[in-house]
């Protein structure tokens, strides 16, 4: 302590160390601190000896990447007010361990304070250094994360079933439930903090990159400090640089993204007459039928003349009528008079009998079930169909635009970001809705149940696998503890349970066919389920 009293030549003196290295840095202005190596892997302890506190105070709100947010800091030379101001800088608010040593009015007496996180009391008194010893033994670096002592943390989200459901209470306050809501509630229970759910402004959803380089939506609220967590089926990604404005918890779920669309209406029943045979079979049949009349006519006429006889098949009309009766399996009025004609007619009768048998059996099978037209199963099919693509926000549009698949890139020209439910687009058959497989399943169950008939289907080609996590502020001090709890949650299987339970709660919205709709998703539900 006494050594700090003799430092007057520099504005700030920084010593940072790990178990193998001690480095000293003399600082005269805030930018000098950029020379420090903020990447210790072991002890990660930092000691500031201040003559002028302004460079460190200025550094607290600038160059946010040049800082060890998980290090341990001891700062000597602040006044109590200056130490309090430093703990509220952008770096100070996200650093768990900062200790300030403040000289009191009495000569040779120093007071030790520490910062507090997520508390109205921003600094706490630890002990006094007097006459070469502490008046009480201080716990300099206690664990401030495991128990937040009931502090209120804000959660940015919006109504996005089945991850997040909003139901309004009588006073208008939203009750939030769903898989993602239960995940953060479990985190709150383990960390002893309370949650305040905050809706993002209408239409902003996850967030978009603005021309000035900032973000709106959930990403913007996390970046500005308006929210501590963000939930709503959040993909762990750094697309367009959002990873510079928010971080993510450890993943708790994995998903792929698919396109759902309206199922095309069944083919008209009158077309069933054509279904038993494929196109090439029908072509062969027509060719055979056209040629059978002239063939029979030529053979009958030639055979009759060689034998000096007459035959009723010597006219082209009678030959065609005879061929038609064989295809219809009706006995002809007269039989051929020559052996050659009889042989040909016998083969034609066999051909006609087999053809009629196959046609009738296939027709019976096709009339038993409703036949669907050719469906859209790949992005190539989707591109050729002319349908638009819709989804909340612009995220999937960005994925389409940057895809290596040419059909996806061209589909970007037909992408429409939505600010409301896609139900109208899907029911009208105007567009395909791209979403995670869980969101798509929920939408199909909801609409199919509403109209009491299967109306939607999922395209077979699914793409863009992502892991889901809870959005967090960049360099949040909560991340190590949150990741630890998240691993326990995923290993326990609770995430799947919460997803199924959220669907069970919403079955009343699917009445009176709730059982059918949820059975489509593979879950058992009862129509008597009640919402909270």
C-alpha positions as CSV (number, residue, x, y, z in Angstrom):
1,X,0.0,0.0,0.0
2,X,2.7,2.4,0.9
3,X,4.3,2.0,-2.5
4,X,1.3,3.5,-4.2
5,X,1.8,6.8,-2.5
6,X,5.1,7.5,-4.4
7,X,3.8,7.1,-7.9
8,X,3.5,10.6,-9.4
9,X,5.3,10.5,-12.7
10,X,2.5,8.7,-14.7
11,X,-1.2,9.0,-14.8
12,X,-1.9,5.4,-14.4
13,X,0.3,2.4,-13.6
14,X,-1.0,-1.1,-14.6
15,X,0.5,-4.4,-13.5
16,X,-1.1,-7.4,-15.0
17,X,0.0,-10.9,-14.3
18,X,-0.6,-14.6,-14.6
19,X,1.2,-17.5,-12.8
20,X,4.2,-17.2,-15.1
21,X,4.4,-13.5,-16.2
22,X,4.2,-10.1,-14.6
23,X,4.1,-7.2,-17.0
24,X,4.2,-3.5,-16.2
25,X,2.6,-0.7,-18.3
26,X,2.9,3.1,-17.7
27,X,-0.3,4.8,-19.0
28,X,-0.6,8.5,-19.7
29,X,-3.8,8.4,-21.8
30,X,-6.6,5.9,-22.4
31,X,-5.2,4.6,-25.7
32,X,-2.0,3.5,-23.9
33,X,-4.1,0.7,-22.3
34,X,-4.5,-0.8,-25.8
35,X,-0.9,-2.0,-25.4
36,X,-1.9,-4.3,-22.6
37,X,-2.3,-8.0,-23.3
38,X,-5.9,-8.7,-22.3
39,X,-5.7,-12.4,-22.9
40,X,-4.4,-14.1,-19.7
41,X,-5.4,-17.7,-19.4
42,X,-4.4,-18.5,-15.8
43,X,-4.5,-16.1,-12.9
44,X,-5.8,-13.1,-14.9
45,X,-5.1,-10.5,-12.2
46,X,-4.8,-6.8,-12.9
47,X,-3.5,-4.0,-10.5
48,X,-4.1,-0.4,-11.3
49,X,-2.2,2.3,-9.4
50,X,-3.7,5.6,-10.3
51,X,-2.5,9.2,-10.1
52,X,-5.0,10.5,-12.6
53,X,-8.2,8.3,-12.8
54,X,-9.5,9.9,-16.0
55,X,-7.7,7.6,-18.5
56,X,-9.2,4.5,-16.9
57,X,-12.7,6.1,-16.6
58,X,-12.5,6.9,-20.3
59,X,-11.2,3.5,-21.2
60,X,-14.2,1.9,-19.4
61,X,-16.6,3.1,-22.1
62,X,-14.3,2.7,-25.2
63,X,-12.5,-0.2,-27.0
64,X,-14.9,-2.7,-25.6
65,X,-13.0,-5.7,-26.9
66,X,-9.8,-4.6,-25.1
67,X,-10.7,-5.9,-21.7
68,X,-10.6,-9.2,-19.8
69,X,-14.2,-9.4,-18.6
70,X,-13.5,-12.5,-16.5
71,X,-10.3,-11.2,-14.9
72,X,-9.9,-9.9,-11.3
73,X,-9.1,-6.2,-10.9
74,X,-7.7,-4.1,-8.0
75,X,-7.7,-0.4,-8.5
76,X,-5.9,1.9,-6.1
77,X,-6.4,5.7,-6.3
78,X,-10.0,6.2,-7.1
79,X,-12.3,8.3,-4.9
80,X,-15.4,6.5,-3.8
81,X,-17.5,8.5,-6.3
82,X,-15.0,7.7,-9.1
83,X,-15.0,4.0,-8.2
84,X,-18.8,4.0,-8.3
85,X,-18.7,5.7,-11.8
86,X,-16.2,3.2,-13.1
87,X,-18.4,0.2,-12.0
88,X,-21.2,1.7,-14.2
89,X,-19.1,2.0,-17.4
90,X,-19.8,-0.4,-20.2
91,X,-16.9,-2.6,-19.0
92,X,-17.5,-2.2,-15.3
93,X,-21.1,-3.4,-15.5
94,X,-20.0,-6.7,-17.1
95,X,-16.9,-7.4,-14.9
96,X,-17.6,-9.6,-11.9
97,X,-14.5,-8.8,-9.8
98,X,-13.4,-5.2,-9.3
99,X,-12.0,-4.0,-6.0
100,X,-11.4,-0.4,-5.3
101,X,-9.0,0.8,-2.6
102,X,-9.8,4.4,-1.6
103,X,-7.8,6.6,0.7
104,X,-9.9,7.9,3.6
105,X,-9.5,11.2,5.4
106,X,-7.2,9.8,8.1
107,X,-3.6,9.5,7.3
108,X,-2.5,6.1,6.3
109,X,-6.0,4.7,6.3
110,X,-7.5,3.0,3.2
111,X,-11.0,1.6,2.6
112,X,-11.7,-1.3,0.4
113,X,-14.9,-1.6,-1.7
114,X,-16.1,-4.1,-4.3
115,X,-18.5,-3.7,-7.2
116,X,-21.9,-5.4,-7.1
117,X,-23.7,-6.8,-10.1
118,X,-27.5,-6.6,-10.8
119,X,-28.1,-4.7,-7.6
120,X,-29.4,-1.3,-6.7
121,X,-26.4,-1.0,-4.3
122,X,-23.6,-0.6,-6.9
123,X,-20.7,-0.9,-4.5
124,X,-20.2,-2.6,-1.2
125,X,-17.8,-1.8,1.7
126,X,-15.4,-4.7,2.5
127,X,-12.9,-3.6,5.1
128,X,-10.5,-0.8,6.3
129,X,-6.7,-1.0,6.2
130,X,-5.4,0.7,9.4
131,X,-2.1,0.3,11.1
132,X,-0.8,-2.4,8.8
133,X,-3.8,-4.7,9.0
134,X,-7.4,-5.0,8.0
135,X,-10.0,-4.2,10.6
136,X,-11.9,-7.3,9.4
137,X,-10.9,-10.1,7.0
138,X,-12.4,-9.2,3.6
139,X,-13.7,-11.6,1.1
140,X,-12.2,-9.8,-1.9
141,X,-13.5,-11.8,-4.8
142,X,-16.7,-13.6,-3.8
143,X,-19.0,-15.4,-6.2
144,X,-21.5,-12.8,-7.4
145,X,-23.2,-14.9,-10.1
146,X,-24.5,-18.1,-8.6
147,X,-27.0,-16.2,-6.4
148,X,-28.3,-12.9,-7.7
149,X,-30.5,-12.5,-4.6
150,X,-33.7,-11.9,-6.4
151,X,-32.5,-9.3,-8.9
152,X,-34.8,-8.5,-11.8
153,X,-33.4,-9.3,-15.3
154,X,-35.2,-8.3,-18.5
155,X,-36.0,-10.8,-21.2
156,X,-36.7,-9.5,-24.8
157,X,-39.1,-11.6,-26.8
158,X,-42.3,-11.6,-28.9
159,X,-45.2,-13.9,-29.6
160,X,-43.7,-16.8,-31.6
161,X,-45.4,-20.2,-31.1
162,X,-44.5,-22.8,-30.1
163,X,-41.3,-21.4,-28.7
164,X,-43.0,-18.4,-27.0
165,X,-46.8,-18.0,-26.4
166,X,-48.4,-14.7,-25.3
167,X,-51.7,-14.8,-23.5
168,X,-53.2,-11.6,-22.1
169,X,-54.5,-11.5,-18.6
170,X,-57.6,-9.4,-17.7
171,X,-55.4,-6.4,-16.8
172,X,-53.7,-6.6,-20.2
173,X,-50.4,-7.9,-18.8
174,X,-49.0,-10.8,-21.0
175,X,-48.5,-14.2,-19.5
176,X,-45.6,-15.7,-21.4
177,X,-45.1,-19.5,-21.6
178,X,-43.7,-22.0,-24.1
179,X,-40.5,-23.9,-24.4
180,X,-38.1,-21.0,-24.5
181,X,-39.9,-19.2,-21.6
182,X,-39.6,-22.3,-19.5
183,X,-35.9,-22.5,-20.3
184,X,-35.2,-19.0,-18.9
185,X,-37.5,-19.6,-15.9
186,X,-35.3,-22.6,-15.1
187,X,-32.2,-20.4,-15.3
188,X,-33.9,-17.9,-13.0
189,X,-34.8,-20.5,-10.5
190,X,-31.2,-21.8,-10.4
191,X,-29.7,-18.4,-10.3
192,X,-32.2,-16.9,-7.9
193,X,-33.3,-13.9,-10.0
194,X,-36.7,-12.8,-11.3
195,X,-37.7,-12.2,-14.9
196,X,-39.4,-9.3,-16.6
197,X,-40.6,-10.1,-20.1
198,X,-40.4,-7.2,-22.5
199,X,-42.0,-7.2,-26.0
200,X,-39.9,-6.0,-28.8
201,X,-41.4,-3.1,-30.9
202,X,-43.9,-4.3,-33.5
203,X,-42.4,-5.7,-36.6
204,X,-38.8,-5.8,-35.3
205,X,-38.8,-9.4,-34.1
206,X,-35.2,-10.8,-33.9
207,X,-33.7,-7.7,-35.3
208,X,-32.3,-6.2,-38.5
209,X,-29.0,-4.5,-39.3
210,X,-29.8,-0.7,-39.7
211,X,-27.9,1.6,-42.1
212,X,-26.0,3.2,-39.2
213,X,-24.5,-0.2,-38.2
214,X,-26.8,-0.8,-35.2
215,X,-29.5,-3.4,-34.8
216,X,-33.2,-3.2,-33.7
217,X,-35.3,-6.0,-32.3
218,X,-34.0,-8.5,-29.8
219,X,-30.4,-8.0,-30.9
220,X,-30.7,-4.2,-30.5
221,X,-32.2,-4.5,-27.0
222,X,-29.4,-6.8,-25.9
223,X,-26.8,-4.5,-27.4
224,X,-28.2,-1.4,-25.7
225,X,-28.6,-3.1,-22.4
226,X,-32.4,-2.8,-22.4
227,X,-32.5,-6.6,-22.0
228,X,-30.3,-9.2,-20.4
229,X,-31.7,-12.2,-22.3
230,X,-33.5,-12.8,-25.6
231,X,-35.7,-15.7,-26.5
232,X,-37.8,-16.7,-29.5
233,X,-36.3,-19.7,-31.2
234,X,-33.0,-17.9,-31.5
235,X,-30.4,-19.4,-33.8
236,X,-26.8,-19.4,-32.7
237,X,-25.2,-17.5,-35.6
238,X,-23.1,-14.5,-36.4
239,X,-24.9,-13.7,-39.6
240,X,-24.4,-10.1,-40.7
241,X,-22.3,-9.5,-37.6
242,X,-25.0,-9.9,-35.0
243,X,-22.5,-11.8,-33.0
244,X,-20.7,-8.5,-32.4
245,X,-23.8,-7.2,-30.6
246,X,-24.9,-10.2,-28.7
247,X,-23.6,-13.5,-27.4
248,X,-25.4,-16.8,-26.9
249,X,-25.7,-19.4,-24.1
250,X,-24.8,-23.0,-24.7
251,X,-27.2,-24.6,-27.1
252,X,-30.3,-26.4,-25.7
253,X,-31.9,-27.6,-28.9
254,X,-31.1,-28.3,-32.5
255,X,-33.4,-27.9,-35.5
256,X,-33.6,-27.7,-39.3
257,X,-35.7,-25.3,-41.3
258,X,-38.3,-26.4,-43.8
259,X,-41.0,-24.8,-46.1
260,X,-44.6,-25.5,-45.4
261,X,-47.3,-24.7,-47.9
262,X,-50.9,-25.4,-48.8
263,X,-51.6,-29.0,-49.9
264,X,-52.9,-28.9,-53.5
265,X,-56.6,-29.9,-53.9
266,X,-57.4,-33.5,-55.0
267,X,-57.7,-34.2,-58.7
268,X,-61.3,-34.2,-60.0
269,X,-63.0,-37.5,-59.8
270,X,-63.8,-37.6,-63.5
271,X,-60.0,-37.9,-64.2
272,X,-60.0,-41.3,-62.5
273,X,-60.8,-42.8,-65.9
274,X,-57.3,-41.8,-67.0
275,X,-55.4,-42.8,-63.8
276,X,-55.1,-46.6,-64.3
277,X,-52.5,-46.2,-67.0
278,X,-49.5,-43.9,-67.3
279,X,-49.0,-41.6,-70.2
280,X,-46.7,-43.9,-72.2
281,X,-49.2,-46.8,-71.7
282,X,-52.1,-44.7,-73.0
283,X,-50.0,-43.6,-76.1
284,X,-49.2,-47.3,-76.8
285,X,-52.9,-48.2,-76.4
286,X,-54.0,-45.4,-78.8
287,X,-51.4,-46.4,-81.4
288,X,-52.4,-50.1,-81.1
289,X,-56.1,-49.3,-81.4
290,X,-55.5,-47.1,-84.5
291,X,-53.4,-49.8,-86.2
292,X,-55.6,-52.8,-85.2
293,X,-58.4,-51.9,-87.6
294,X,-56.3,-51.5,-90.8
295,X,-54.2,-54.6,-89.8
296,X,-57.3,-56.8,-89.4
297,X,-58.7,-55.4,-92.6
298,X,-55.5,-56.1,-94.6
299,X,-55.1,-59.7,-93.3
300,X,-58.8,-60.6,-93.8
301,X,-58.9,-59.2,-97.3
302,X,-55.6,-60.9,-98.4
303,X,-56.6,-64.2,-96.9
304,X,-60.1,-64.2,-98.4
305,X,-58.8,-63.4,-101.9
306,X,-56.1,-66.1,-101.7
307,X,-58.8,-68.7,-100.8
308,X,-61.4,-67.3,-103.2
309,X,-63.7,-66.5,-100.4
310,X,-65.5,-63.4,-99.1
311,X,-65.3,-61.9,-95.6
312,X,-67.3,-59.3,-93.8
313,X,-64.0,-57.9,-92.5
314,X,-63.0,-56.9,-96.0
315,X,-64.4,-53.4,-95.3
316,X,-62.4,-51.0,-93.1
317,X,-65.5,-50.0,-91.2
318,X,-66.3,-53.6,-90.2
319,X,-62.7,-54.2,-89.2
320,X,-62.8,-51.2,-86.8
321,X,-66.1,-52.2,-85.3
322,X,-64.7,-55.7,-84.7
323,X,-61.5,-54.2,-83.0
324,X,-63.7,-51.9,-80.9
325,X,-65.8,-54.9,-79.7
326,X,-62.6,-56.7,-78.7
327,X,-61.3,-53.8,-76.7
328,X,-64.7,-53.5,-75.0
329,X,-64.8,-57.2,-74.4
330,X,-68.2,-57.5,-76.3
331,X,-68.7,-60.4,-78.6
332,X,-68.8,-59.4,-82.3
333,X,-71.9,-60.0,-84.5
334,X,-70.0,-62.4,-86.8
335,X,-66.8,-64.4,-86.6
336,X,-64.0,-64.4,-89.2
337,X,-64.3,-66.9,-92.0
338,X,-60.5,-67.5,-92.6
339,X,-58.0,-69.2,-90.4
340,X,-55.6,-66.3,-90.6
341,X,-58.2,-63.8,-89.5
342,X,-59.3,-66.2,-86.7
343,X,-55.7,-66.4,-85.5
344,X,-55.2,-62.7,-85.5
345,X,-58.6,-62.1,-83.8
346,X,-57.7,-64.7,-81.1
347,X,-54.5,-62.7,-80.2
348,X,-56.4,-59.5,-80.2
349,X,-59.0,-61.0,-77.9
350,X,-56.3,-62.1,-75.5
351,X,-54.7,-58.6,-75.7
352,X,-58.1,-57.0,-75.1
353,X,-59.0,-59.2,-72.2
354,X,-55.7,-58.6,-70.4
355,X,-55.9,-54.8,-71.1
356,X,-59.5,-54.7,-69.7
357,X,-58.6,-56.7,-66.7
358,X,-55.6,-54.5,-65.8
359,X,-57.6,-51.3,-66.4
360,X,-60.6,-52.4,-64.3
361,X,-58.5,-53.5,-61.4
362,X,-56.4,-50.3,-61.4
363,X,-59.5,-48.2,-61.7
364,X,-61.0,-49.8,-58.7
365,X,-57.8,-49.2,-56.7
366,X,-57.6,-45.5,-57.7
367,X,-61.3,-44.9,-56.9
368,X,-60.8,-46.3,-53.4
369,X,-58.5,-43.4,-52.3
370,X,-58.3,-39.7,-53.2
371,X,-55.4,-39.0,-55.5
372,X,-53.2,-35.9,-54.9
373,X,-51.5,-34.1,-57.8
374,X,-47.7,-33.9,-58.0
375,X,-46.4,-32.0,-54.9
376,X,-43.5,-29.6,-54.4
377,X,-40.7,-31.4,-52.5
378,X,-37.5,-29.5,-53.4
379,X,-36.3,-25.9,-53.8
380,X,-36.1,-26.5,-57.5
381,X,-39.8,-27.5,-57.5
382,X,-40.6,-24.5,-55.4
383,X,-38.7,-22.2,-57.8
384,X,-40.6,-23.5,-60.8
385,X,-44.0,-23.3,-59.0
386,X,-43.9,-19.5,-58.9
387,X,-44.9,-19.3,-55.2
388,X,-43.7,-16.6,-53.0
389,X,-41.7,-17.3,-49.8
390,X,-42.7,-15.6,-46.5
391,X,-41.3,-15.6,-43.0
392,X,-41.2,-13.2,-40.0
393,X,-38.3,-10.8,-40.3
394,X,-35.6,-10.8,-42.9
395,X,-33.3,-13.6,-41.5
396,X,-34.4,-16.3,-43.9
397,X,-34.3,-13.9,-46.8
398,X,-30.6,-13.3,-46.0
399,X,-30.0,-17.0,-46.0
400,X,-31.7,-17.4,-49.4
401,X,-29.7,-14.5,-50.9
402,X,-26.3,-15.9,-49.7
403,X,-27.0,-19.5,-50.6
404,X,-24.8,-21.5,-53.0
405,X,-27.9,-23.1,-54.5
406,X,-29.0,-21.1,-57.5
407,X,-32.7,-21.9,-57.0
408,X,-32.6,-20.5,-53.5
409,X,-30.8,-17.4,-54.7
410,X,-33.5,-16.8,-57.3
411,X,-36.2,-17.5,-54.7
412,X,-34.9,-14.5,-52.7
413,X,-36.5,-12.3,-55.4
414,X,-39.9,-13.6,-54.2
415,X,-39.1,-13.4,-50.5
416,X,-41.6,-11.3,-48.4
417,X,-40.7,-10.5,-44.7
418,X,-43.9,-10.6,-42.6
419,X,-44.9,-8.6,-39.5
420,X,-48.0,-10.7,-38.8
421,X,-49.1,-14.3,-38.9
422,X,-48.6,-16.2,-42.2
423,X,-51.9,-18.0,-41.9
424,X,-53.7,-16.0,-44.6
425,X,-50.8,-16.5,-47.0
426,X,-50.9,-20.3,-46.4
427,X,-54.6,-20.8,-46.6
428,X,-54.8,-18.8,-49.8
429,X,-52.0,-20.9,-51.3
430,X,-50.1,-17.7,-52.3
431,X,-46.8,-18.6,-50.6
432,X,-44.7,-21.1,-48.7
433,X,-43.8,-20.4,-45.1
434,X,-40.2,-21.1,-44.1
435,X,-39.6,-21.8,-40.4
436,X,-37.9,-24.3,-38.1
437,X,-39.5,-27.7,-38.1
438,X,-41.1,-27.2,-34.7
439,X,-42.7,-23.9,-35.8
440,X,-43.9,-25.5,-39.0
441,X,-45.4,-28.5,-37.2
442,X,-47.3,-26.2,-34.9
443,X,-48.6,-24.1,-37.8
444,X,-49.8,-27.2,-39.7
445,X,-51.5,-28.5,-36.6
446,X,-53.2,-25.2,-35.9
447,X,-54.5,-24.6,-39.4
448,X,-55.4,-28.2,-40.2
449,X,-57.4,-28.3,-37.0
450,X,-59.1,-25.0,-37.6
451,X,-60.4,-26.1,-41.0
452,X,-60.9,-29.8,-39.9
453,X,-59.1,-31.2,-42.8
454,X,-55.4,-31.5,-43.7
455,X,-54.6,-28.3,-45.6
456,X,-50.8,-27.9,-45.1
457,X,-47.9,-30.0,-45.9
458,X,-44.1,-29.8,-45.4
459,X,-41.7,-29.8,-48.2
460,X,-39.3,-32.8,-48.0
461,X,-36.1,-30.9,-48.6
462,X,-35.1,-29.2,-45.4
463,X,-32.0,-27.1,-45.0
464,X,-30.1,-24.7,-42.7
465,X,-29.5,-26.7,-39.5
466,X,-29.1,-24.5,-36.5
467,X,-28.5,-24.8,-32.7
468,X,-30.9,-22.8,-30.5
469,X,-29.7,-20.8,-27.5
470,X,-30.6,-17.9,-25.2
471,X,-29.4,-14.6,-26.5
472,X,-27.3,-12.6,-24.0
473,X,-25.5,-9.3,-23.8
474,X,-22.0,-9.4,-25.2
475,X,-19.4,-10.3,-22.6
476,X,-22.2,-10.9,-20.0
477,X,-20.7,-12.0,-16.7
478,X,-23.6,-14.5,-16.4
479,X,-22.5,-16.6,-19.4
480,X,-20.2,-19.2,-17.5
481,X,-22.9,-19.9,-14.9
482,X,-25.8,-19.9,-17.5
483,X,-23.8,-22.3,-19.7
484,X,-23.3,-24.6,-16.7
485,X,-27.1,-24.6,-15.9
486,X,-28.0,-25.0,-19.6
487,X,-25.9,-28.2,-19.8
488,X,-27.8,-29.6,-16.8
489,X,-31.1,-28.7,-18.4
490,X,-30.4,-30.4,-21.8
491,X,-29.0,-33.5,-20.1
492,X,-32.2,-33.9,-18.1
493,X,-34.5,-33.9,-21.2
494,X,-36.6,-31.0,-19.8
495,X,-36.5,-29.1,-23.0
496,X,-38.6,-31.7,-24.9
497,X,-40.9,-32.0,-21.9
498,X,-41.5,-28.2,-21.9
499,X,-42.2,-28.3,-25.6
500,X,-44.8,-31.0,-25.3
501,X,-46.4,-29.3,-22.3
502,X,-46.6,-26.0,-24.1
503,X,-48.5,-27.7,-26.9
504,X,-50.8,-29.3,-24.3
505,X,-51.7,-26.0,-22.8
506,X,-52.6,-24.6,-26.2
507,X,-54.9,-27.4,-27.2
508,X,-57.9,-25.4,-26.2
509,X,-57.1,-23.1,-29.2
510,X,-57.4,-26.2,-31.4
511,X,-60.7,-27.4,-30.1
512,X,-62.8,-29.4,-30.9
513,X,-60.2,-31.4,-32.8
514,X,-57.3,-31.0,-30.4
515,X,-56.5,-34.7,-30.2
516,X,-56.2,-35.0,-34.0
517,X,-54.0,-31.9,-34.4
518,X,-51.5,-32.9,-31.8
519,X,-51.5,-36.5,-32.8
520,X,-50.1,-35.3,-36.1
521,X,-47.1,-34.0,-34.2
522,X,-46.7,-37.2,-32.3
523,X,-48.0,-36.0,-29.0
524,X,-51.0,-37.1,-26.9
525,X,-53.2,-34.3,-25.8
526,X,-56.7,-33.8,-24.4
527,X,-59.2,-31.2,-25.4
528,X,-60.0,-30.5,-21.7
529,X,-56.6,-28.9,-21.1
530,X,-56.8,-25.4,-19.7
531,X,-54.6,-22.4,-20.2
532,X,-53.1,-20.7,-17.1
